[in-house]
Amino acid sequence: MADVFAFRHGRRHLRDPSLTYPLPVDLTELHRQSLRTLLLMRVFGAPFCSPEFDENPPKKVLELACGSALWSSECHDYFKQQGWKNVSFTGLDIAPLAPDLKQHGMDWRFVQHDLRKLPLPFDEGEFDFVFVKDTVLCAAGVGVQINPLGELMRYVKPGGVIEVWESDLIFRCLLPFPHVAPGASGGDVDQAEETATYTTTSGTGFVKAQNKYLLDYNTWVEKGLDKLKLPAAPCALMGFTFSSEPDLYANVGSRRIAIPFGELRWEREGVPGEGENIKSQGAGNGVSKLSTKKSKARELLKTHLPLTPDQAALRQTALMTVIGLIESLEPMLMKESEKKQDEWDRWWASMTTDLLERNGTQSGECLEVGAWWAQKR
Protein backbone atom coordinates (compact mmCIF):
# COMPACT_ATOMS: atom_id res chain seq x y z
CA MET A 1 0.00 0.00 0.00
CA ALA A 2 2.85 2.40 0.79
CA ASP A 3 3.98 2.39 -2.87
CA VAL A 4 0.61 3.76 -4.03
CA PHE A 5 0.90 6.97 -2.00
CA ALA A 6 3.28 9.90 -1.68
CA PHE A 7 3.23 12.94 0.60
CA ARG A 8 3.07 16.31 -1.12
CA HIS A 9 2.25 19.70 0.38
CA GLY A 10 1.88 18.01 3.75
CA ARG A 11 -0.88 15.65 2.61
CA ARG A 12 -1.14 12.12 1.22
CA HIS A 13 -1.66 11.94 -2.55
CA LEU A 14 -1.59 9.22 -5.18
CA ARG A 15 2.02 8.65 -6.22
CA ASP A 16 1.58 8.05 -9.97
CA PRO A 17 2.84 11.24 -11.70
CA SER A 18 0.73 10.54 -14.78
CA LEU A 19 -2.48 10.98 -12.80
CA THR A 20 -4.20 14.36 -13.06
CA TYR A 21 -6.33 13.74 -9.96
CA PRO A 22 -5.79 16.96 -7.93
CA LEU A 23 -7.21 15.93 -4.56
CA PRO A 24 -5.37 14.26 -1.67
CA VAL A 25 -6.42 10.81 -0.48
CA ASP A 26 -5.87 11.27 3.24
CA LEU A 27 -8.36 10.87 6.07
CA THR A 28 -9.35 14.55 5.97
CA GLU A 29 -10.36 14.37 2.32
CA LEU A 30 -12.02 10.96 2.73
CA HIS A 31 -14.07 12.41 5.59
CA ARG A 32 -15.11 15.33 3.37
CA GLN A 33 -16.15 12.96 0.60
CA SER A 34 -18.08 10.84 3.10
CA LEU A 35 -19.97 13.92 4.30
CA ARG A 36 -20.79 14.77 0.68
CA THR A 37 -22.06 11.22 0.05
CA LEU A 38 -24.30 11.32 3.12
CA LEU A 39 -25.48 14.80 2.16
CA LEU A 40 -26.54 13.68 -1.31
CA MET A 41 -28.28 10.59 0.00
CA ARG A 42 -30.25 12.82 2.35
CA VAL A 43 -31.11 15.25 -0.43
CA PHE A 44 -32.14 12.52 -2.87
CA GLY A 45 -33.85 10.49 -0.14
CA ALA A 46 -32.06 7.19 -0.87
CA PRO A 47 -28.71 5.80 -2.07
CA PHE A 48 -29.99 5.86 -5.66
CA CYS A 49 -32.66 7.64 -7.69
CA SER A 50 -33.53 5.10 -10.38
CA PRO A 51 -37.04 3.69 -9.85
CA GLU A 52 -36.12 0.36 -11.45
CA PHE A 53 -35.28 -1.18 -8.07
CA ASP A 54 -38.38 -0.09 -6.19
CA GLU A 55 -39.65 -3.68 -6.10
CA ASN A 56 -36.94 -5.78 -7.75
CA PRO A 57 -33.50 -5.24 -6.20
CA PRO A 58 -30.31 -5.89 -8.16
CA LYS A 59 -28.32 -9.05 -7.53
CA LYS A 60 -24.86 -7.67 -8.33
CA VAL A 61 -23.79 -4.06 -7.78
CA LEU A 62 -20.58 -2.34 -8.92
CA GLU A 63 -19.38 0.93 -7.39
CA LEU A 64 -16.69 2.58 -9.51
CA ALA A 65 -14.04 4.79 -7.89
CA CYS A 66 -15.45 3.60 -4.60
CA GLY A 67 -12.91 5.27 -2.28
CA SER A 68 -13.88 4.35 1.26
CA ALA A 69 -16.90 2.37 -0.09
CA LEU A 70 -19.30 4.30 2.13
CA TRP A 71 -21.91 4.33 -0.62
CA SER A 72 -21.76 0.53 -0.98
CA SER A 73 -22.12 0.12 2.76
CA GLU A 74 -25.09 2.48 2.95
CA CYS A 75 -26.74 0.91 -0.09
CA HIS A 76 -26.33 -2.54 1.45
CA ASP A 77 -27.99 -1.32 4.65
CA TYR A 78 -30.79 0.29 2.61
CA PHE A 79 -31.53 -2.95 0.76
CA LYS A 80 -31.34 -4.91 4.00
CA GLN A 81 -33.93 -2.62 5.58
CA GLN A 82 -36.20 -3.39 2.62
CA GLY A 83 -35.79 -7.10 3.33
CA TRP A 84 -33.45 -7.65 0.35
CA LYS A 85 -30.42 -9.51 1.68
CA ASN A 86 -28.90 -11.41 -1.26
CA VAL A 87 -27.19 -8.49 -2.99
CA SER A 88 -23.45 -8.65 -3.71
CA PHE A 89 -21.27 -5.55 -3.98
CA THR A 90 -18.00 -4.95 -5.83
CA GLY A 91 -15.92 -1.82 -5.37
CA LEU A 92 -13.24 -0.69 -7.82
CA ASP A 93 -10.61 1.97 -7.13
CA ILE A 94 -7.03 2.76 -8.05
CA ALA A 95 -6.05 2.80 -4.36
CA PRO A 96 -6.96 0.35 -1.58
CA LEU A 97 -8.90 2.79 0.60
CA ALA A 98 -11.97 0.67 1.34
CA PRO A 99 -12.25 -1.47 4.48
CA ASP A 100 -13.06 -5.15 4.31
CA LEU A 101 -16.84 -4.91 4.35
CA LYS A 102 -17.13 -8.67 4.68
CA GLN A 103 -16.46 -8.09 8.37
CA HIS A 104 -19.73 -6.12 8.46
CA GLY A 105 -21.75 -8.95 6.98
CA MET A 106 -21.68 -7.82 3.35
CA ASP A 107 -21.15 -9.93 0.27
CA TRP A 108 -18.24 -7.76 -0.80
CA ARG A 109 -15.09 -7.79 -2.92
CA PHE A 110 -12.62 -5.02 -3.70
CA VAL A 111 -10.80 -4.76 -7.04
CA GLN A 112 -7.77 -2.49 -7.29
CA HIS A 113 -7.63 -1.13 -10.83
CA ASP A 114 -6.87 2.08 -12.71
CA LEU A 115 -9.97 3.38 -14.51
CA ARG A 116 -7.75 4.58 -17.34
CA LYS A 117 -6.81 1.01 -18.22
CA LEU A 118 -9.55 -0.49 -20.36
CA PRO A 119 -11.24 -2.86 -20.51
CA LEU A 120 -12.11 -3.13 -16.85
CA PRO A 121 -11.51 -6.53 -15.22
CA PHE A 122 -15.13 -7.67 -15.41
CA ASP A 123 -17.24 -9.78 -17.73
CA GLU A 124 -19.63 -8.10 -20.12
CA GLY A 125 -23.09 -7.91 -18.59
CA GLU A 126 -21.81 -8.95 -15.17
CA PHE A 127 -23.75 -6.40 -13.09
CA ASP A 128 -27.38 -5.42 -12.63
CA PHE A 129 -26.44 -2.00 -11.26
CA VAL A 130 -23.36 0.16 -11.85
CA PHE A 131 -23.03 3.25 -9.67
CA VAL A 132 -20.61 6.11 -10.35
CA LYS A 133 -20.20 9.15 -8.07
CA ASP A 134 -17.98 12.22 -8.40
CA THR A 135 -15.54 10.67 -10.85
CA VAL A 136 -15.12 13.78 -12.96
CA LEU A 137 -11.62 14.28 -11.53
CA CYS A 138 -10.60 10.63 -11.74
CA ALA A 139 -10.18 9.65 -15.36
CA ALA A 140 -9.07 12.53 -17.54
CA GLY A 141 -8.47 11.51 -21.10
CA VAL A 142 -10.36 8.24 -20.78
CA GLY A 143 -13.90 9.47 -21.15
CA VAL A 144 -15.24 7.14 -18.45
CA GLN A 145 -16.64 9.93 -16.33
CA ILE A 146 -18.33 11.75 -19.22
CA ASN A 147 -19.31 8.78 -21.38
CA PRO A 148 -20.70 6.18 -18.97
CA LEU A 149 -23.08 4.78 -21.56
CA GLY A 150 -20.18 3.81 -23.79
CA GLU A 151 -17.53 1.83 -21.97
CA LEU A 152 -19.37 1.28 -18.70
CA MET A 153 -22.55 -0.04 -20.32
CA ARG A 154 -20.52 -3.07 -21.41
CA TYR A 155 -20.59 -4.33 -17.84
CA VAL A 156 -24.34 -3.82 -17.33
CA LYS A 157 -26.58 -6.71 -18.28
CA PRO A 158 -29.67 -6.04 -20.45
CA GLY A 159 -32.34 -4.51 -18.24
CA GLY A 160 -29.72 -3.36 -15.74
CA VAL A 161 -29.13 0.23 -14.65
CA ILE A 162 -26.26 2.68 -14.58
CA GLU A 163 -26.53 5.72 -12.33
CA VAL A 164 -24.15 8.67 -12.09
CA TRP A 165 -24.02 11.36 -9.38
CA GLU A 166 -21.96 14.51 -9.91
CA SER A 167 -21.41 17.82 -8.16
CA ASP A 168 -20.28 21.03 -9.81
CA LEU A 169 -16.91 22.39 -8.72
CA ILE A 170 -17.83 26.04 -9.28
CA PHE A 171 -20.60 27.84 -7.47
CA ARG A 172 -23.34 30.14 -8.70
CA CYS A 173 -26.19 32.14 -7.18
CA LEU A 174 -29.70 30.79 -7.51
CA LEU A 175 -32.09 33.54 -8.59
CA PRO A 176 -34.97 34.24 -6.18
CA PHE A 177 -38.02 31.99 -6.07
CA PRO A 178 -37.17 29.47 -8.79
CA HIS A 179 -40.00 27.52 -10.35
CA VAL A 180 -40.43 23.84 -9.54
CA ALA A 181 -38.50 21.84 -12.13
CA PRO A 182 -40.83 20.71 -14.93
CA GLY A 183 -41.51 17.01 -14.68
CA ALA A 184 -40.47 16.75 -11.03
CA SER A 185 -42.49 14.02 -9.34
CA GLY A 186 -44.55 14.64 -6.26
CA GLY A 187 -42.02 12.66 -4.27
CA ASP A 188 -39.16 14.79 -5.56
CA VAL A 189 -41.03 17.96 -4.67
CA ASP A 190 -41.82 16.65 -1.19
CA GLN A 191 -38.17 15.71 -0.67
CA ALA A 192 -37.07 19.19 -1.73
CA GLU A 193 -39.52 20.73 0.70
CA GLU A 194 -38.39 18.49 3.54
CA THR A 195 -34.72 19.28 2.96
CA ALA A 196 -35.16 22.98 2.01
CA THR A 197 -33.46 22.43 -1.33
CA TYR A 198 -34.51 23.44 -4.84
CA THR A 199 -35.28 21.28 -7.86
CA THR A 200 -33.52 22.68 -10.92
CA THR A 201 -33.07 22.14 -14.65
CA SER A 202 -30.76 23.53 -17.29
CA GLY A 203 -33.24 26.38 -17.62
CA THR A 204 -33.28 27.40 -13.95
CA GLY A 205 -32.10 30.96 -13.37
CA PHE A 206 -28.59 31.37 -11.97
CA VAL A 207 -26.12 34.23 -11.96
CA LYS A 208 -22.44 34.28 -11.08
CA ALA A 209 -21.52 34.12 -7.40
CA GLN A 210 -21.84 37.39 -5.51
CA ASN A 211 -19.50 36.41 -2.69
CA LYS A 212 -16.05 37.77 -3.54
CA TYR A 213 -14.21 34.79 -2.06
CA LEU A 214 -16.22 32.27 -4.05
CA LEU A 215 -15.67 34.45 -7.13
CA ASP A 216 -11.92 34.23 -6.48
CA TYR A 217 -12.14 30.48 -6.02
CA ASN A 218 -14.24 30.02 -9.20
CA THR A 219 -11.66 31.92 -11.26
CA TRP A 220 -8.71 29.97 -9.91
CA VAL A 221 -10.28 26.51 -10.03
CA GLU A 222 -11.54 26.96 -13.59
CA LYS A 223 -8.03 27.91 -14.71
CA GLY A 224 -6.44 25.01 -12.85
CA LEU A 225 -8.92 22.39 -14.05
CA ASP A 226 -8.75 23.67 -17.62
CA LYS A 227 -5.00 23.00 -17.63
CA LEU A 228 -5.76 19.43 -16.53
CA LYS A 229 -8.52 19.13 -19.16
CA LEU A 230 -11.11 18.55 -16.44
CA PRO A 231 -14.60 20.11 -16.44
CA ALA A 232 -15.53 22.46 -13.61
CA ALA A 233 -19.29 22.03 -14.17
CA PRO A 234 -19.94 18.34 -14.93
CA CYS A 235 -23.68 18.62 -14.25
CA ALA A 236 -24.06 20.49 -17.54
CA LEU A 237 -22.31 17.66 -19.40
CA MET A 238 -24.19 14.71 -17.98
CA GLY A 239 -27.57 15.59 -19.45
CA PHE A 240 -26.04 15.63 -22.93
CA THR A 241 -24.28 12.32 -22.32
CA PHE A 242 -27.48 10.58 -21.32
CA SER A 243 -29.38 11.89 -24.34
CA SER A 244 -26.75 11.37 -27.04
CA GLU A 245 -27.18 7.62 -27.73
CA PRO A 246 -30.85 6.68 -27.33
CA ASP A 247 -30.37 3.31 -29.02
CA LEU A 248 -28.28 2.09 -26.08
CA TYR A 249 -30.73 2.63 -23.26
CA ALA A 250 -34.29 3.05 -22.08
CA ASN A 251 -36.00 4.73 -19.13
CA VAL A 252 -33.59 7.63 -18.83
CA GLY A 253 -34.14 9.89 -15.84
CA SER A 254 -32.46 12.67 -13.92
CA ARG A 255 -32.74 14.91 -10.88
CA ARG A 256 -30.86 18.16 -10.37
CA ILE A 257 -30.81 19.95 -7.04
CA ALA A 258 -29.47 23.26 -5.72
CA ILE A 259 -28.45 23.26 -2.05
CA PRO A 260 -28.02 26.77 -0.63
CA PHE A 261 -25.16 27.30 1.81
CA GLY A 262 -27.35 29.05 4.37
CA GLU A 263 -30.60 30.94 4.75
CA LEU A 264 -30.96 33.26 1.79
CA ARG A 265 -31.90 36.90 1.95
CA TRP A 266 -34.80 36.47 -0.43
CA GLU A 267 -36.11 33.50 1.53
CA ARG A 268 -36.11 35.54 4.70
CA GLU A 269 -37.23 38.92 3.43
CA GLY A 270 -38.33 38.89 -0.18
CA VAL A 271 -41.61 38.70 -2.00
CA PRO A 272 -41.37 37.02 -5.40
CA GLY A 273 -42.38 40.13 -7.30
CA GLU A 274 -45.23 42.38 -8.27
CA GLY A 275 -46.50 40.28 -11.16
CA GLU A 276 -49.38 37.87 -11.31
CA ASN A 277 -49.53 34.08 -11.49
CA ILE A 278 -46.40 33.55 -9.44
CA LYS A 279 -45.37 29.95 -8.90
CA SER A 280 -42.20 29.27 -6.97
CA GLN A 281 -40.41 26.94 -4.63
CA GLY A 282 -39.97 27.87 -1.00
CA ALA A 283 -37.78 26.71 1.82
CA GLY A 284 -39.36 25.54 5.03
CA ASN A 285 -42.86 26.61 4.08
CA GLY A 286 -44.00 24.31 1.29
CA VAL A 287 -42.35 23.99 -2.09
CA SER A 288 -45.12 25.06 -4.44
CA LYS A 289 -46.87 28.39 -3.89
CA LEU A 290 -49.32 29.84 -6.39
CA SER A 291 -50.49 33.44 -6.21
CA THR A 292 -52.71 35.33 -8.61
CA LYS A 293 -52.83 38.68 -6.80
CA LYS A 294 -50.28 41.00 -5.26
CA SER A 295 -51.87 40.59 -1.86
CA LYS A 296 -51.47 36.82 -2.04
CA ALA A 297 -47.88 37.25 -3.14
CA ARG A 298 -47.24 39.27 -0.01
CA GLU A 299 -48.69 36.42 2.05
CA LEU A 300 -45.57 34.44 1.16
CA LEU A 301 -43.62 36.80 3.37
CA LYS A 302 -46.04 36.30 6.25
CA THR A 303 -46.18 32.50 6.00
CA HIS A 304 -42.50 31.83 5.49
CA LEU A 305 -41.12 29.63 8.23
CA PRO A 306 -37.49 29.69 9.30
CA LEU A 307 -35.30 26.74 8.49
CA THR A 308 -35.69 23.82 10.85
CA PRO A 309 -32.55 22.71 12.72
CA ASP A 310 -32.21 19.75 10.34
CA GLN A 311 -32.55 21.95 7.26
CA ALA A 312 -30.03 24.46 8.60
CA ALA A 313 -27.62 21.60 9.41
CA LEU A 314 -27.96 20.20 5.90
CA ARG A 315 -27.05 23.54 4.36
CA GLN A 316 -24.17 23.98 6.79
CA THR A 317 -22.91 20.53 5.82
CA ALA A 318 -22.98 21.50 2.14
CA LEU A 319 -20.93 24.60 2.95
CA MET A 320 -18.43 22.64 5.05
CA THR A 321 -17.85 20.17 2.20
CA VAL A 322 -17.10 23.13 -0.07
CA ILE A 323 -14.68 24.72 2.39
CA GLY A 324 -12.99 21.32 2.70
CA LEU A 325 -12.77 21.12 -1.09
CA ILE A 326 -11.06 24.51 -1.24
CA GLU A 327 -8.62 23.33 1.41
CA SER A 328 -7.89 20.12 -0.51
CA LEU A 329 -7.28 22.07 -3.71
CA GLU A 330 -4.99 24.58 -1.97
CA PRO A 331 -1.84 23.80 -4.02
CA MET A 332 -3.67 24.30 -7.31
CA LEU A 333 -5.50 27.41 -6.11
CA MET A 334 -2.35 28.99 -4.71
CA LYS A 335 -0.57 28.47 -7.99
CA GLU A 336 -3.37 29.97 -10.07
CA SER A 337 -3.84 32.90 -7.65
CA GLU A 338 -0.09 33.60 -7.68
CA LYS A 339 -0.28 34.13 -3.92
CA LYS A 340 2.59 33.46 -1.56
CA GLN A 341 1.91 31.38 1.53
CA ASP A 342 1.35 34.35 3.85
CA GLU A 343 -0.98 35.98 1.30
CA TRP A 344 -2.89 32.73 0.93
CA ASP A 345 -3.20 32.33 4.69
CA ARG A 346 -4.74 35.81 4.97
CA TRP A 347 -7.15 35.07 2.12
CA TRP A 348 -8.11 31.74 3.72
CA ALA A 349 -8.76 33.33 7.12
CA SER A 350 -10.89 36.08 5.59
CA MET A 351 -12.80 33.57 3.44
CA THR A 352 -13.68 31.24 6.30
CA THR A 353 -14.71 34.16 8.52
CA ASP A 354 -16.96 35.54 5.79
CA LEU A 355 -18.60 32.21 4.96
CA LEU A 356 -18.94 30.82 8.46
CA GLU A 357 -19.49 33.87 10.64
CA ARG A 358 -20.92 36.61 8.41
CA ASN A 359 -23.43 34.63 6.35
CA GLY A 360 -21.53 35.57 3.23
CA THR A 361 -23.64 33.35 0.96
CA GLN A 362 -27.05 34.87 1.67
CA SER A 363 -27.30 36.17 -1.91
CA GLY A 364 -28.02 32.66 -3.16
CA GLU A 365 -24.72 30.80 -3.55
CA CYS A 366 -25.36 27.08 -3.63
CA LEU A 367 -24.00 23.63 -4.38
CA GLU A 368 -25.39 22.19 -7.61
CA VAL A 369 -25.68 18.40 -7.72
CA GLY A 370 -27.37 15.90 -9.96
CA ALA A 371 -28.25 12.27 -10.53
CA TRP A 372 -28.67 10.66 -13.96
CA TRP A 373 -29.65 7.09 -14.71
CA ALA A 374 -30.51 4.84 -17.63
CA GLN A 375 -31.57 1.25 -18.21
CA LYS A 376 -29.72 -0.86 -20.75
CA ARG A 377 -31.88 -2.16 -23.56
Order of alpha helices (4+ residues) and beta strands (2+ residues): beta-beta-alpha-beta-alpha-beta-beta-beta-beta-beta-alpha-beta-beta-alpha-alpha-beta-alpha-beta-beta-alpha-alpha-alpha-alpha-beta
